[in-house]
């Protein structure tokens, strides 16, 4: 599902990624771990086409994103990738349902079908009574579940998550872990997570350890 070859990235004189090679199979759940400054988030942003590598090649779901222009990347990102961030990134002026629908509106999906799927997702995630609430009226766990629904609305093949449990308490962390596993099975998702959460890493199929811009080790969870 994801093939990255010799990915490099520098910011000025600082080389953040030093030739990353990465292969992630369809439906695999992979956690990327490592100390702060190891290059984890930079790698995730490049794989998610949110940033450009200085060198190397990335193929996602059979498409070489390294050769796409800005408009092609935006369209690919909207239709094929779903993102979940640590602090939700929900728009405060919109309801939970409206936040979920925004990517579908950008993709110009038929309104009726998109609305029905958004409702289905929010119901599945236990938010049937919260659809009309704005982010300020939701708990941290509820906001993160809205963010998950938003990531899923365009039927992506890959979910990319950056510290998705970082702002959650222990109960909501466990709930998010359960949901990710369920959704992977239900929707045939490939999931790539950057995390410091050892419990999150423990439920993944594989852990990639990064250090100083390189992949130090790959292992199965304990």
C-alpha positions as CSV (number, residue, x, y, z in Angstrom):
1,X,0.0,0.0,0.0
2,X,2.9,2.4,0.8
3,X,6.4,2.1,-0.7
4,X,8.9,4.8,0.1
5,X,12.5,4.7,-1.3
6,X,15.4,6.8,-0.1
7,X,13.4,9.6,1.4
8,X,15.5,12.6,2.4
9,X,14.5,15.9,3.9
10,X,16.5,18.9,5.3
11,X,15.6,22.1,6.9
12,X,18.5,24.4,6.1
13,X,21.6,22.7,7.3
14,X,19.7,20.2,9.4
15,X,19.1,16.9,7.7
16,X,15.9,15.5,9.3
17,X,15.5,12.3,7.2
18,X,18.5,10.5,5.9
19,X,17.4,8.0,3.3
20,X,14.2,6.3,4.6
21,X,13.1,3.1,2.9
22,X,9.7,1.9,4.0
23,X,7.2,-0.7,2.9
24,X,3.7,-1.0,4.4
25,X,1.4,-3.8,3.2
26,X,-2.4,-3.4,2.6
27,X,-4.4,-3.6,5.8
28,X,-1.2,-3.4,7.9
29,X,-1.3,-1.4,11.2
30,X,2.2,0.1,11.8
31,X,3.4,2.3,14.6
32,X,6.4,4.6,14.3
33,X,8.1,5.4,17.5
34,X,11.3,7.2,18.6
35,X,12.5,10.1,20.6
36,X,11.4,13.7,19.9
37,X,13.4,15.0,16.9
38,X,13.9,11.6,15.4
39,X,12.0,12.6,12.2
40,X,8.7,10.7,12.8
41,X,6.2,13.5,12.2
42,X,8.3,14.8,9.2
43,X,8.1,11.4,7.7
44,X,4.4,11.1,8.3
45,X,3.7,14.5,6.7
46,X,5.7,13.5,3.6
47,X,4.0,10.2,3.3
48,X,0.7,12.0,3.7
49,X,1.7,14.5,0.9
50,X,1.4,17.4,3.3
51,X,5.1,18.1,2.8
52,X,7.6,17.4,0.0
53,X,10.7,15.3,0.3
54,X,14.0,16.6,-1.0
55,X,14.7,13.3,-2.6
56,X,13.3,9.8,-3.1
57,X,10.1,8.3,-4.3
58,X,6.8,7.5,-2.8
59,X,4.1,5.2,-4.2
60,X,0.8,4.9,-2.4
61,X,-1.9,2.5,-3.5
62,X,-0.1,2.0,-6.8
63,X,0.2,5.8,-7.6
64,X,3.5,7.6,-7.7
65,X,2.7,10.7,-5.6
66,X,6.3,12.0,-6.1
67,X,5.4,12.9,-9.7
68,X,2.1,14.7,-8.9
69,X,1.7,18.5,-9.1
70,X,0.1,20.4,-6.2
71,X,-3.5,20.1,-7.6
72,X,-3.1,16.4,-8.2
73,X,-1.7,15.9,-4.7
74,X,-4.6,17.8,-3.1
75,X,-7.1,15.6,-4.9
76,X,-5.2,12.4,-4.1
77,X,-4.9,13.4,-0.5
78,X,-8.6,14.2,-0.2
79,X,-9.8,11.0,-1.8
80,X,-7.3,8.4,-0.7
81,X,-5.9,9.5,2.7
82,X,-7.5,10.1,6.1
83,X,-5.8,12.1,8.8
84,X,-6.2,12.0,12.6
85,X,-4.2,14.6,14.6
86,X,-3.4,14.8,18.3
87,X,-5.5,17.9,18.9
88,X,-8.5,17.0,16.6
89,X,-8.2,20.1,14.3
90,X,-12.0,20.5,14.2
91,X,-13.4,23.8,13.0
92,X,-15.0,25.4,16.1
93,X,-17.8,27.2,14.2
94,X,-19.2,24.0,12.7
95,X,-21.1,21.1,14.3
96,X,-19.7,17.6,14.6
97,X,-21.7,16.5,11.5
98,X,-20.6,19.5,9.5
99,X,-17.0,18.9,10.4
100,X,-17.3,15.3,9.2
101,X,-18.9,16.5,5.9
102,X,-16.2,19.1,5.0
103,X,-13.9,16.6,3.2
104,X,-16.8,15.2,1.3
105,X,-17.9,18.7,0.2
106,X,-14.3,19.4,-1.0
107,X,-14.4,16.1,-3.0
108,X,-17.8,17.2,-4.4
109,X,-19.5,14.0,-3.3
110,X,-23.3,13.8,-3.8
111,X,-24.7,15.6,-0.8
112,X,-27.4,13.1,0.1
113,X,-25.0,10.1,0.0
114,X,-22.3,12.0,1.9
115,X,-24.8,13.1,4.6
116,X,-26.1,9.6,5.0
117,X,-22.6,8.1,5.4
118,X,-21.5,10.9,7.9
119,X,-24.6,10.0,10.0
120,X,-23.8,6.3,9.8
121,X,-20.2,6.9,10.9
122,X,-21.1,9.1,13.8
123,X,-23.8,6.6,14.9
124,X,-21.2,3.8,14.7
125,X,-18.8,5.9,16.8
126,X,-21.4,6.4,19.5
127,X,-22.1,10.0,18.7
128,X,-25.7,9.9,17.6
129,X,-26.7,12.3,20.2
130,X,-23.8,14.7,19.6
131,X,-24.1,15.4,15.9
132,X,-25.5,18.9,16.3
133,X,-22.9,19.9,18.9
134,X,-20.0,22.1,18.2
135,X,-16.4,21.1,19.3
136,X,-16.5,23.3,22.5
137,X,-19.5,21.3,23.6
138,X,-17.8,17.9,23.2
139,X,-15.4,16.0,25.5
140,X,-11.9,15.2,24.4
141,X,-12.8,11.6,23.5
142,X,-15.8,12.8,21.5
143,X,-13.8,15.3,19.6
144,X,-11.3,12.6,18.6
145,X,-14.1,10.3,17.5
146,X,-15.5,13.1,15.3
147,X,-12.0,13.5,13.9
148,X,-11.9,9.8,13.1
149,X,-15.3,10.0,11.3
150,X,-14.0,13.0,9.3
151,X,-10.9,10.9,8.3
152,X,-13.2,8.1,7.1
153,X,-15.8,10.1,5.2
154,X,-14.2,9.8,1.7
155,X,-13.6,6.1,2.0
156,X,-9.8,6.3,2.2
157,X,-7.4,3.4,1.8
158,X,-4.9,4.7,4.3
159,X,-5.3,6.4,7.7
160,X,-2.3,8.5,8.9
161,X,-2.4,9.5,12.6
162,X,0.0,11.7,14.5
163,X,-0.1,11.1,18.3
164,X,-3.9,10.4,18.1
165,X,-4.1,9.4,21.7
166,X,-1.7,12.0,23.0
167,X,-4.4,14.3,24.5
168,X,-6.7,11.6,25.8
169,X,-7.1,10.1,29.2
170,X,-6.6,6.4,29.8
171,X,-10.2,5.3,29.2
172,X,-10.5,7.3,26.0
173,X,-7.1,5.9,24.8
174,X,-8.4,2.4,25.3
175,X,-11.5,3.3,23.3
176,X,-9.5,4.8,20.5
177,X,-7.3,1.7,20.3
178,X,-10.4,-0.5,20.1
179,X,-11.9,1.6,17.4
180,X,-8.8,1.6,15.2
181,X,-8.7,-2.2,15.3
182,X,-12.4,-2.5,14.6
183,X,-12.3,0.0,11.7
184,X,-9.2,-1.6,10.2
185,X,-11.2,-4.9,9.9
186,X,-14.5,-3.4,9.0
187,X,-13.2,-1.0,6.3
188,X,-10.0,-2.8,5.1
189,X,-7.8,0.2,6.2
190,X,-4.0,0.5,6.2
191,X,-3.1,2.5,9.3
192,X,0.2,4.3,10.0
193,X,0.5,5.9,13.5
194,X,3.2,8.1,15.0
195,X,3.0,7.6,18.7
196,X,4.8,7.7,22.1
197,X,1.9,5.5,23.5
198,X,3.3,2.0,24.2
199,X,-0.2,0.7,24.5
200,X,-1.0,2.0,21.0
201,X,2.1,0.4,19.6
202,X,1.2,-2.9,21.3
203,X,-1.9,-3.3,19.2
204,X,-0.2,-2.7,15.9
205,X,1.2,-5.4,13.6
206,X,4.7,-3.8,13.5
207,X,6.7,-1.2,15.3
208,X,9.3,1.0,13.4
209,X,11.8,2.7,15.7
210,X,13.4,5.9,14.3
211,X,16.5,7.6,15.6
212,X,18.3,10.6,14.1
213,X,16.4,10.6,10.8
214,X,16.9,6.9,10.1
215,X,15.0,3.7,10.8
216,X,16.9,2.0,13.6
217,X,14.8,-1.2,13.9
218,X,11.6,-2.9,13.0
219,X,9.9,-5.4,15.3
220,X,6.7,-7.1,16.2
221,X,5.0,-5.6,19.3
222,X,5.7,-7.3,22.6
